[in-house]
Amino acid sequence: MSTQIFRLRLEREQDVVSARRTARDIAAGLGFSTLDQTRIASAVSEIARNAFMYARGGEVVFAFDGAGKPQALLIDVSDHGPGIRDLQEVLDGNYRSSTGMGRGIAGTRRLMDRCVIDSAPQRGTRVSMLRFLPADASRLSIAELDRLARGLGQQAVEAAAADEMQQQSRELLSTLAELRDRQDELGRLTHELEATNRGVVALYAELDERADELRRADMMKTRFLSNMSHELRTPLSSIRALSNLLLNRLDGDLSAEQERQVELIRQAAENLSDIVNDLLDLAKIEAGKTEVYPARFEVPALFAALRAMLTPLLTDPAVSLHFNDATGLPALHSDEAKLTQILRNFVSNALKFTERGEIRVGARLEPDGENITFFVADTGIGIAAEHQQVIFEEFGQVQNRLQQRVKGTGLGLPLCRKLAALLGGYVGVNSEPGLGSTFHVTLPIQLQVDDVADSEMPGALP
């Protein structure tokens, strides 16, 4: 249910300017950014001017929907004019007129999150617009909306009083010729403002078109990565199979040098296979094709499976792998396989960059009682603060003295971040050079079905 904030009649040309100013003030009061305030004010100004020009008047109503998720600013501009001919052509962007009305409406629809136009000769035209508030905007109370509305009303009263005083001064101090000159000047400025406003609307429309082009390019990149990954899997599997066949001496004995060379081939094929798998997983997530299978599981059982899986990777006696006791933690309802993949990547990275000491895997219940944080702490070389965001970007790597010995692609941690987002959580790191790193992932204990559906939408980002 929406709450009305302000109502403004369009009876004079100055009222169009008032509508623009009011739209900007309301947008600022509701917490919109400066850029969004300009977008909203431009859209309202364009539609209000259409109502005044073509219907000789109308009304603008500003309302607020605080019950929806997200909250939204609602704006209705209505008139009782002759209606819009060729409305469908206007909406399709094909209509052109000498006054530029078609371009203005088409651009306005791009500036707002929703724009619905209802027009007929018998009842005039009504344009209903909506703009969602930022996701981090705080909930507004009825009292706050009342204060905002009273402030707008006071501004309108003060503006009216100032106009009256100015009019009286002109009547006393100015001649008829001076008034006519002022009117001509005002008309010229109004036309310039109108042209400028249309230019802004057109610019925003062009920016939105460029954003659409970027989204299409991103989809093409995702499709390319997916197709390339599938095409590489078959020859890589063949190389690995043939390497194992030679190493197992099924086709005869090998010399020591031949065995070393075949082992290098096998390791290179396995490394490349890991890269291909990471690329394919990232492409599937970006394309919205990754499915989440939530089920109930216990943390101690998860740690037991991880211990059995990761212990064979521990080949350096100077490094030990420990799992904290997880007894007493509540069971999770989430995707166990994807959580396992995240923790396996964390431990794999810790093994690469820890020369001596220990790697510890644990979990803790957050104070809110609704989330669990899993962490992997090591005593490795650590990461400087300025590089801690880079490692979560695709192909982002930090140069260090171990880089030549442990090869990587920079895809594992970005994949972990996106998998965590699919599970309704997030990843992070705490680290200091020389003191080690602690990578963590925080997930809700109960993964909601709605959260899974939202995360699987194309283009969903963490």
C-alpha positions as CSV (number, residue, x, y, z in Angstrom):
1,M,0.0,0.0,0.0
2,S,1.4,3.4,-1.0
3,T,1.5,6.6,1.0
4,Q,1.0,9.9,-0.9
5,I,3.8,12.5,-0.3
6,F,2.9,15.5,-2.4
7,R,0.4,16.6,-5.1
8,L,1.1,19.4,-7.6
9,R,-1.2,21.0,-10.2
10,L,0.2,21.9,-13.6
11,E,-1.5,25.2,-14.4
12,R,1.4,27.4,-15.4
13,E,4.6,26.8,-17.2
14,Q,6.5,27.6,-14.0
15,D,4.7,24.6,-12.4
16,V,6.8,22.3,-14.8
17,V,9.9,23.7,-13.2
18,S,8.3,23.2,-9.7
19,A,7.6,19.6,-10.6
20,R,11.2,19.0,-11.5
21,R,12.5,20.7,-8.3
22,T,10.0,18.8,-6.2
23,A,11.0,15.5,-7.8
24,R,14.6,16.2,-7.0
25,D,13.9,17.2,-3.4
26,I,11.8,14.1,-2.8
27,A,14.4,11.8,-4.3
28,A,17.1,13.4,-2.1
29,G,14.8,13.0,1.0
30,L,14.3,9.3,0.2
31,G,18.1,8.6,-0.1
32,F,18.6,8.4,-3.8
33,S,22.1,9.2,-5.1
34,T,22.8,12.5,-6.9
35,L,22.8,10.7,-10.3
36,D,19.5,9.0,-9.6
37,Q,18.0,12.4,-8.4
38,T,18.9,13.9,-11.8
39,R,17.4,10.9,-13.6
40,I,14.1,11.1,-11.7
41,A,13.9,14.9,-12.0
42,S,14.6,14.7,-15.8
43,A,11.9,12.1,-16.3
44,V,9.3,14.0,-14.3
45,S,10.1,17.3,-16.1
46,E,9.8,15.7,-19.5
47,I,6.4,14.1,-18.8
48,A,5.0,17.2,-16.9
49,R,6.0,19.4,-19.8
50,N,4.2,17.1,-22.2
51,A,1.0,17.3,-20.1
52,F,1.2,21.1,-20.0
53,M,2.0,21.5,-23.7
54,Y,-0.5,19.0,-25.2
55,A,-3.3,19.1,-22.5
56,R,-2.8,22.6,-21.2
57,G,-2.5,21.4,-17.7
58,G,-2.6,18.3,-15.4
59,E,-1.5,17.0,-12.1
60,V,1.6,15.3,-10.6
61,V,1.3,13.0,-7.6
62,F,4.3,11.7,-5.7
63,A,3.8,8.6,-3.4
64,F,6.0,6.1,-1.5
65,D,5.7,2.3,-1.3
66,G,7.4,1.3,1.9
67,A,5.9,-2.2,2.1
68,G,7.5,-3.6,-1.1
69,K,10.9,-5.1,-1.3
70,P,12.7,-3.0,-2.4
71,Q,10.9,0.2,-1.4
72,A,9.9,2.5,-4.3
73,L,9.1,6.0,-5.3
74,L,5.8,6.2,-7.3
75,I,5.0,9.2,-9.6
76,D,1.8,9.7,-11.5
77,V,1.4,12.5,-14.1
78,S,-2.2,12.8,-15.4
79,D,-4.2,15.1,-17.7
80,H,-7.6,15.4,-19.4
81,G,-6.2,16.3,-22.8
82,P,-6.8,14.8,-26.2
83,G,-4.6,11.7,-25.5
84,I,-1.6,10.5,-27.4
85,R,-2.1,9.5,-31.0
86,D,0.1,6.6,-32.3
87,L,0.8,5.6,-28.7
88,Q,2.3,2.2,-29.8
89,E,4.7,3.8,-32.2
90,V,5.8,6.2,-29.4
91,L,6.4,3.3,-27.0
92,D,8.3,1.4,-29.7
93,G,10.5,4.4,-30.3
94,N,9.4,4.7,-34.0
95,Y,7.3,7.9,-33.7
96,R,8.9,11.3,-34.6
97,S,7.2,14.7,-34.2
98,S,8.4,18.3,-34.7
99,T,8.2,18.9,-30.9
100,G,10.2,15.8,-30.1
101,M,7.5,14.1,-27.9
102,G,8.2,10.6,-29.0
103,R,11.9,10.8,-28.2
104,G,11.2,12.3,-24.7
105,I,8.8,9.5,-23.7
106,A,11.1,6.8,-25.1
107,G,14.0,8.3,-23.1
108,T,11.9,8.6,-20.0
109,R,11.1,4.9,-20.0
110,R,14.8,4.2,-19.9
111,L,15.4,6.5,-16.9
112,M,12.8,4.8,-14.6
113,D,12.6,1.2,-13.4
114,R,8.9,1.1,-14.6
115,C,6.9,3.4,-16.8
116,V,3.3,2.7,-17.9
117,I,1.3,5.0,-20.2
118,D,-2.5,4.9,-20.4
119,S,-4.0,7.3,-23.0
120,A,-7.4,7.7,-24.6
121,P,-9.3,10.6,-26.1
122,Q,-12.2,10.4,-23.6
123,R,-10.1,10.3,-20.4
124,G,-6.7,11.9,-21.4
125,T,-3.4,10.5,-20.5
126,R,-1.9,9.0,-17.3
127,V,1.8,8.2,-17.0
128,S,2.7,6.0,-14.0
129,M,6.4,5.8,-13.2
130,L,8.4,3.9,-10.5
131,R,11.9,4.0,-9.3
132,F,13.2,1.5,-6.7
133,L,15.2,2.8,-3.7
134,P,18.8,1.7,-3.2
135,A,19.1,-1.7,-1.6
136,D,20.8,-0.3,1.5
137,A,18.2,2.5,2.0
138,S,16.8,2.4,5.5
139,R,13.1,1.9,6.1
140,L,11.2,5.2,6.3
141,S,8.5,5.7,8.9
142,I,5.2,7.5,8.5
143,A,6.5,10.4,10.6
144,E,9.5,10.8,8.4
145,L,7.3,10.9,5.3
146,D,5.1,13.5,7.0
147,R,8.1,15.7,7.7
148,L,9.2,15.4,4.1
149,A,5.7,16.3,2.9
150,R,5.5,19.3,5.3
151,G,8.9,20.6,4.1
152,L,7.7,20.4,0.5
153,G,4.5,22.3,1.4
154,Q,6.4,25.0,3.2
155,Q,8.7,25.4,0.2
156,A,5.6,25.8,-2.0
157,V,4.1,28.4,0.3
158,E,7.4,30.4,0.5
159,A,7.8,30.1,-3.3
160,A,4.2,31.4,-3.8
161,A,4.8,34.4,-1.5
162,A,8.0,35.3,-3.2
163,D,6.3,35.1,-6.6
164,E,3.6,37.5,-5.4
165,M,6.0,40.0,-4.0
166,Q,8.0,39.9,-7.2
167,Q,4.9,40.4,-9.3
168,Q,3.9,43.5,-7.2
169,S,7.4,44.9,-7.6
170,R,7.2,44.5,-11.3
171,E,3.8,46.2,-11.5
172,L,5.1,49.2,-9.5
173,L,8.6,49.6,-11.0
174,S,8.5,48.2,-14.5
175,T,6.9,49.4,-17.7
176,L,4.8,47.3,-20.1
177,A,7.7,47.1,-22.5
178,E,10.0,45.8,-19.8
179,L,7.4,43.1,-18.8
180,R,7.1,42.1,-22.5
181,D,10.9,41.8,-22.7
182,R,11.1,39.8,-19.6
183,Q,8.4,37.4,-20.9
184,D,10.3,37.0,-24.2
185,E,13.5,36.3,-22.2
186,L,11.7,33.8,-20.0
187,G,10.3,32.0,-23.1
188,R,13.8,31.8,-24.6
189,L,15.3,30.3,-21.4
190,T,12.4,27.9,-21.1
191,H,13.0,26.6,-24.6
192,E,16.7,26.3,-23.9
193,L,16.0,24.3,-20.7
194,E,13.6,22.1,-22.6
195,A,16.2,21.4,-25.3
196,T,18.8,20.7,-22.6
197,N,16.5,18.4,-20.7
198,R,15.8,16.4,-23.9
199,G,19.5,16.2,-24.5
200,V,20.0,14.7,-21.0
201,V,17.1,12.2,-21.6
202,A,18.7,11.2,-24.9
203,L,22.1,10.8,-23.2
204,Y,20.7,8.6,-20.5
205,A,19.0,6.5,-23.2
206,E,22.2,6.1,-25.1
207,L,24.1,5.1,-21.9
208,D,21.4,2.4,-21.3
209,E,21.9,1.2,-24.8
210,R,25.6,0.9,-24.2
211,A,25.0,-1.0,-21.0
212,D,22.8,-3.4,-23.0
213,E,25.6,-3.9,-25.5
214,L,28.0,-4.6,-22.6
215,R,25.6,-7.2,-21.2
216,R,25.4,-8.9,-24.6
217,A,29.2,-8.9,-24.9
218,D,29.4,-10.5,-21.5
219,M,26.9,-13.2,-22.5
220,M,29.0,-13.9,-25.6
221,K,32.1,-14.2,-23.5
222,T,30.4,-16.7,-21.2
223,R,29.1,-18.7,-24.1
224,F,32.6,-18.8,-25.6
225,L,34.2,-20.0,-22.3
226,S,31.6,-22.7,-21.9
227,N,32.0,-24.0,-25.5
228,M,35.8,-23.8,-25.3
229,S,35.8,-25.7,-22.0
230,H,33.7,-28.5,-23.4
231,E,35.9,-28.8,-26.5
232,L,39.1,-29.0,-24.4
233,R,37.9,-31.7,-22.0
234,T,38.0,-34.6,-24.5
235,P,41.6,-34.2,-25.7
236,L,42.8,-33.5,-22.1
237,S,41.1,-36.7,-20.9
238,S,42.9,-38.6,-23.7
239,I,46.3,-37.2,-22.7
240,R,45.8,-38.1,-19.1
241,A,44.6,-41.6,-19.9
242,L,47.6,-42.3,-22.3
243,S,50.0,-40.8,-19.7
244,N,48.7,-43.2,-17.0
245,L,48.9,-46.1,-19.5
246,L,52.6,-45.4,-20.2
247,L,53.4,-44.8,-16.5
248,N,51.8,-48.1,-15.6
249,R,54.1,-49.9,-18.1
250,L,51.2,-51.4,-20.0
251,D,53.0,-50.9,-23.3
252,G,56.5,-51.8,-22.1
253,D,59.1,-50.4,-19.8
254,L,60.3,-46.8,-19.7
255,S,63.7,-45.4,-19.0
256,A,64.1,-43.0,-16.0
257,E,64.1,-40.0,-18.4
258,Q,61.1,-41.2,-20.3
259,E,59.2,-41.7,-17.1
260,R,60.1,-38.2,-15.9
261,Q,58.9,-36.7,-19.2
262,V,55.6,-38.6,-19.2
263,E,55.0,-37.6,-15.6
264,L,55.5,-33.9,-16.7
265,I,53.0,-34.4,-19.5
266,R,50.5,-36.0,-17.1
267,Q,50.9,-33.1,-14.5
268,A,50.5,-30.5,-17.2
269,A,47.3,-32.2,-18.5
270,E,45.9,-32.3,-15.0
271,N,46.7,-28.6,-14.3
272,L,45.1,-27.6,-17.6
273,S,42.1,-29.8,-16.8
274,D,41.7,-28.0,-13.5
275,I,41.8,-24.6,-15.4
276,V,39.2,-25.9,-17.8
277,N,36.9,-27.1,-15.0
278,D,37.2,-23.7,-13.2
279,L,36.4,-21.8,-16.4
280,L,33.4,-24.0,-17.0
281,D,32.1,-23.6,-13.5
282,L,32.5,-19.8,-13.8
283,A,30.7,-19.7,-17.2
284,K,27.8,-21.8,-15.8
285,I,27.4,-19.5,-12.8
286,E,27.5,-16.3,-15.0
287,A,25.0,-17.8,-17.4
288,G,22.6,-18.7,-14.5
289,K,22.9,-22.4,-15.4
290,T,24.3,-23.6,-12.0
291,E,21.8,-25.6,-10.0
292,V,21.8,-25.6,-6.2
293,Y,20.7,-28.8,-4.3
294,P,20.1,-27.9,-0.7
295,A,19.9,-30.8,1.8
296,R,20.5,-31.3,5.5
297,F,24.0,-32.3,6.6
298,E,26.2,-32.2,9.8
299,V,29.4,-30.2,10.1
300,P,31.4,-33.0,11.7
301,A,30.5,-35.4,8.8
302,L,31.5,-32.7,6.3
303,F,34.9,-32.3,8.1
304,A,35.5,-36.1,8.1
305,A,34.9,-36.2,4.3
306,L,37.2,-33.3,3.8
307,R,39.9,-34.9,5.9
308,A,39.8,-38.0,3.8
309,M,39.8,-36.0,0.6
310,L,42.6,-33.6,1.5
311,T,45.1,-35.7,3.5
312,P,46.7,-37.2,0.3
313,L,47.5,-33.7,-0.8
314,L,49.7,-33.2,2.3
315,T,53.1,-34.2,0.9
316,D,55.4,-31.9,2.9
317,P,56.2,-33.2,6.4
318,A,56.9,-29.6,7.5
319,V,53.2,-28.7,7.2
320,S,50.4,-30.3,9.2
321,L,46.6,-30.3,8.5
322,H,44.2,-30.1,11.5
323,F,40.4,-30.0,11.7
324,N,38.8,-28.3,14.8
325,D,36.2,-30.1,16.7
326,A,32.8,-29.2,15.2
327,T,30.6,-31.0,17.8
328,G,27.7,-28.9,19.0
329,L,27.3,-26.9,15.8
330,P,23.8,-27.0,14.3
331,A,23.1,-28.9,11.1
332,L,23.0,-27.0,7.8
333,H,20.4,-27.0,5.1
334,S,22.5,-26.0,2.1
335,D,24.4,-27.5,-0.9
336,E,27.1,-29.6,0.7
337,A,29.0,-30.3,-2.6
338,K,29.5,-26.5,-3.3
339,L,30.6,-25.8,0.3
340,T,33.1,-28.7,-0.1
341,Q,34.4,-27.2,-3.3
342,I,34.9,-23.8,-1.6
343,L,36.8,-25.3,1.4
344,R,38.8,-27.6,-0.9
345,N,40.0,-24.5,-2.8
346,F,40.9,-22.7,0.4
347,V,43.0,-25.6,1.7
348,S,44.6,-26.2,-1.7
349,N,45.8,-22.5,-1.7
350,A,47.0,-22.8,1.8
351,L,49.1,-25.8,0.9
352,K,50.6,-24.0,-2.0
353,F,51.8,-21.0,0.1
354,T,52.6,-22.5,3.4
355,E,56.2,-23.7,3.7
356,R,56.1,-24.8,7.3
357,G,53.7,-24.8,10.2
358,E,50.1,-25.8,10.1
359,I,46.8,-25.4,8.3
360,R,43.7,-25.4,10.5
361,V,40.1,-25.9,9.3
362,G,37.3,-24.9,11.6
363,A,33.8,-23.5,11.9
364,R,31.9,-21.2,14.4
365,L,28.3,-20.1,14.9
366,E,27.8,-16.4,14.4
367,P,26.2,-14.4,17.2
368,D,22.9,-13.9,15.2
369,G,22.4,-17.7,15.4
370,E,21.4,-17.8,11.8
371,N,24.8,-18.1,10.0
372,I,27.9,-20.3,10.3
373,T,31.4,-19.2,9.3
374,F,33.9,-21.8,8.0
375,F,37.5,-20.8,8.0
376,V,40.9,-22.1,6.8
377,A,43.9,-20.6,8.7
378,D,47.5,-21.1,7.7
379,T,51.0,-20.0,8.7
380,G,52.1,-19.2,5.2
381,I,53.6,-16.1,3.5
382,G,50.5,-14.0,3.9
383,I,49.0,-11.3,1.7
384,A,49.4,-7.5,1.9
385,A,46.2,-5.5,2.6
386,E,46.3,-3.7,-0.8
387,H,46.2,-7.1,-2.6
388,Q,43.5,-8.8,-0.7
389,Q,40.7,-7.7,-3.1
390,V,42.7,-8.5,-6.2
391,I,42.8,-12.2,-5.4
392,F,39.0,-12.5,-5.6
393,E,39.0,-11.1,-9.2
394,E,39.1,-13.4,-12.2
395,F,42.8,-14.1,-13.2
396,G,43.9,-11.8,-10.4
397,Q,47.3,-13.0,-8.9
398,V,49.8,-11.5,-6.5
399,Q,53.5,-11.9,-7.3
400,N,55.6,-13.5,-4.6
401,R,58.7,-15.6,-4.1
402,L,56.7,-18.8,-4.3
403,Q,54.9,-17.9,-7.6
404,Q,57.3,-19.8,-9.8
405,R,57.2,-23.0,-7.7
406,V,53.4,-23.1,-7.4
407,K,51.6,-22.3,-10.6
408,G,48.0,-20.9,-10.5
409,T,45.4,-19.4,-12.8
410,G,43.7,-16.9,-10.5
411,L,40.3,-18.6,-11.0
412,G,39.9,-20.6,-7.8
413,L,39.1,-17.7,-5.4
414,P,36.7,-15.9,-7.8
415,L,34.9,-19.2,-8.2
416,C,34.6,-19.5,-4.4
417,R,33.1,-16.0,-4.2
418,K,30.5,-16.8,-6.7
419,L,29.7,-20.2,-5.2
420,A,29.2,-18.5,-1.8
421,A,26.8,-16.0,-3.4
422,L,24.8,-18.9,-4.8
423,L,24.5,-20.2,-1.3
424,G,23.4,-16.9,0.1
425,G,26.7,-16.0,1.7
426,Y,30.0,-14.3,1.2
427,V,33.8,-15.0,1.4
428,G,36.6,-12.9,2.9
429,V,40.2,-13.0,4.0
430,N,42.3,-11.7,7.0
431,S,46.0,-11.7,6.4
432,E,49.4,-10.1,7.2
433,P,52.6,-10.7,5.3
434,G,54.8,-13.2,7.1
435,L,52.1,-14.2,9.6
436,G,49.7,-16.3,7.4
437,S,46.2,-16.0,6.1
438,T,42.7,-16.9,7.2
439,F,40.1,-17.4,4.4
440,H,36.5,-17.7,5.5
441,V,33.1,-18.2,4.0
442,T,29.9,-17.3,5.9
443,L,26.6,-19.1,5.0
444,P,23.1,-19.1,6.3
445,I,22.2,-22.2,8.3
446,Q,18.9,-22.5,6.4
447,L,19.2,-21.8,2.7
448,Q,15.9,-20.4,1.5
449,V,14.4,-21.5,-1.8
450,D,13.8,-17.9,-2.8
451,D,17.5,-17.1,-2.3
452,V,18.5,-19.9,-4.5
453,A,16.1,-18.8,-7.3
454,D,17.4,-15.2,-7.1
455,S,21.0,-16.4,-7.2
456,E,20.4,-18.5,-10.4
457,M,19.2,-15.5,-12.4
458,P,21.5,-14.7,-15.4
459,G,24.0,-12.0,-14.5
460,A,23.6,-12.5,-10.7
461,L,26.7,-11.2,-9.0
462,P,27.9,-11.6,-5.5
